[in-house]
């Protein structure tokens, strides 16, 4: 059964910032890469538990996208009872470990 993939406002801001950062509006290659990232995120609707747990928490998983040195981490958690995936944060893989404050949801 498919899971519903929900991209939180924080993750939406991360995606928008990344879009601007890589100049996807002006580069065909960057736009293709960006669209691939979004497809990878949406692919979590099928088998979201296929990705490993994060080193920061055993309740969070991360999808890695890209190739070195441009690997991005999509941090998410799976809500089994609701059959939902909550995408919490998207960040460059070389950044410091995430803190709980990095994942706080704003209303």
N, C-alpha and C positions, 0 to 999 in steps of 0.2 A: 504494500500500500504506500502511496506517495505521501510525503510530508509537505506541509506548507512552509515555504521559505519566507520568513519575515526579516526584512532589512531594517534595523532600528534607525532612528534619526541620527544617532552618532555615526553609524556605519555609512549612512547616506552622505553625511558631511565628509567623511573620509573619502568616499568615492568621488564626490564633487571636487574636493581638493586635489586628488590624484589626477583627475581629468585635466584640471588647469595646469598642474605641475608638469605633466608630460606633453602639454600643448596638443592634445588630441584633436582639438578643433581645426588645427592647421597642418596636421601630419597624418597621412593615410596609414602609415605603419603604426603610429601611436594609437590611432583610433581602433585599428584591428586588434592591437594588444589589449586595449581597454575593453573592447567587446568580448574578447576571450576571457578576461577576468570576470566579467558579469555572467557569462555563460557558465564558467566554472562554479561561481557562487550558486546560480540557479540549479546546477546539477546536484546540489545537496538534497534536492527533493527525493532523489533515489539513493538509498544507502548512505545516509549522513554519518553513520558510525564507522565508515571506512577510513576516515582520517584519524590520525593519532591524537591522543590527549596532549594538552599543552604541558609544559614543564612547570607552569605557574599554578595550575589547578587540575585536579582529577575530574572536575565537572565540566571543563571546557575542552573543546577540540579545535584544531586548526587545519585549515586547508592551505597548502603552499602553492603559489602560482608564480610562474616566471622562471628565469634561469639566472644563475650567478652572474654578476653581483646584484641583480635586480629581482630578488625573490620577495614576494609580499605574502604576509600571513593574514588569512581571514579567520578571525577568532569568533567562535560560535558555540552555542550549546543546544543540545537536543532535548526537547520536551516530549518524551515518549508517550505519555498519556494523551497529550493533545495532538500528537503526530505533527509537531511543529519544530522548525529549526529557527532559532533566533540568532541572526548575524549581529554581533556586538561591535566589532571593531575591525578595521583593515589598516594594516601598518607595514612598513618596510621591515623585512626580516632581520636587518642588522641593528634595529633599535633596541634599547634596553628592555628588560623584562617588563611585562605589563603589571600594573598595580590595580587593586580593586577600584580605585578612583577613576582609572582610565575606562572602566566598563560601566560606570554608573549611568543609568538611563535618565534622560531629561524628559519631562512631560511637556 
